[in-house]
Amino acid sequence: MKYTMPGLVLAASVLASGTLAARQAAPQYPTPAVAMEDQFEKRHDVAEHRGDVVVLIYGDRQSAEANKALGEWLHVHFHPAAKGQPPAKARQAPVVPVPGAPAGARSPDVLAIPVACVGKVPALVRALIRSRIRSGSPDVPVWLDFEDVMKGQFPLQAGVPNAVVLDVEGRLRYAAAGQPTEEGVGRLIGVIDQLRKEGVARR
C-alpha cells in the first residue's frame, strides 16, 4: 500500500514523491493509549478526541518538515477555509460535512496532530527542545514524545513521515510510513473519508 499526494505544493516546496509502505491495522482494531505534553507543557490525550477522526503524524527530527507539510495539506483538504490563513486562524476553520449525512447530523472532524518523537532525554535537553519548538510553532501544538510512546505501539521509520489513523472510537484503523506519493495520500484520504462516514452512521 502507498500514500498519495497529488502534485501537492505546500509552503512553496513540493513534497518529494516516492514509495510509502503502509499496512492495515489488525482486524481486532486495538485502542492505543497515547498521551503526552506539547511545547507549552499542556497535557494531551487521544481519548479526549473521541467522536472525531485522529491522524497522528509522527517521526524524528529529520522528518519534521515533511510531517508538517503533510499535516498542513490534510488540514486544508478537510477544512478548505483554512487555505491561505495564518496558523491560528486556520485551526478554527470548519470541517467539510460528510456527503450524504442526515440533516442536523454532526460530521466528525479530522484532527491532524503532529508528534515529535524525541526519545528519553535529560530534563535540560527537554527544556531546550520545548523552547526550539515553541519558536518554530508558536500557534500549533506539537505533541512531544519523550517516553517512546509512539515507537512502543506503532511502526516507526526514521527520516520519513509516519502516520496512524484512529477512528471516532479511538481505535487504530490504518498505519503508514514513508515519503508521500499520489497513490498513497489518496488511500489515506479514502480511509479518513470512510471512517467519517462510519462515525455518522453510528450516531
Stockholm file with secondary structure:
# STOCKHOLM 1.0

chainA/1-203         MKYTMPGLVLAASVLASGTLAARQAAPQYPTPAVAMEDQFEKRHDVAEHRGDVVVLIYGDRQSAEANKALGEWLHVHFHPAAKGQPPAKARQAPVVPVPGAPAGARSPDVLAIPVACVGKVPALVRALIRSRIRSGSPDVPVWLDFEDVMKGQFPLQAGVPNAVVLDVEGRLRYAAAGQPTEEGVGRLIGVIDQLRKEGVARR
#=GR chainA/1-203 SS CCCCCTTCEETTEECCCCCEEEEECCTTCCCCCCEEEBTTCCEEEGGGGTTSEEEEEEECGGGHHHHHHHHHHHHHHHCGGGTTSCHHHHTTCCCCCCTTCCTTCCCCCEEEEEEEECCSCCHHHHHHHHHHHHHHCSSSCCEEESSCHHHHHSCCCTTSCEEEEECTTSCEEEEEEESCCHHHHHHHHHHHHHHHHHHHHHC
#=GC SS_cons         CCCCCTTCEETTEECCCCCEEEEECCTTCCCCCCEEEBTTCCEEEGGGGTTSEEEEEEECGGGHHHHHHHHHHHHHHHCGGGTTSCHHHHTTCCCCCCTTCCTTCCCCCEEEEEEEECCSCCHHHHHHHHHHHHHHCSSSCCEEESSCHHHHHSCCCTTSCEEEEECTTSCEEEEEEESCCHHHHHHHHHHHHHHHHHHHHHC
//
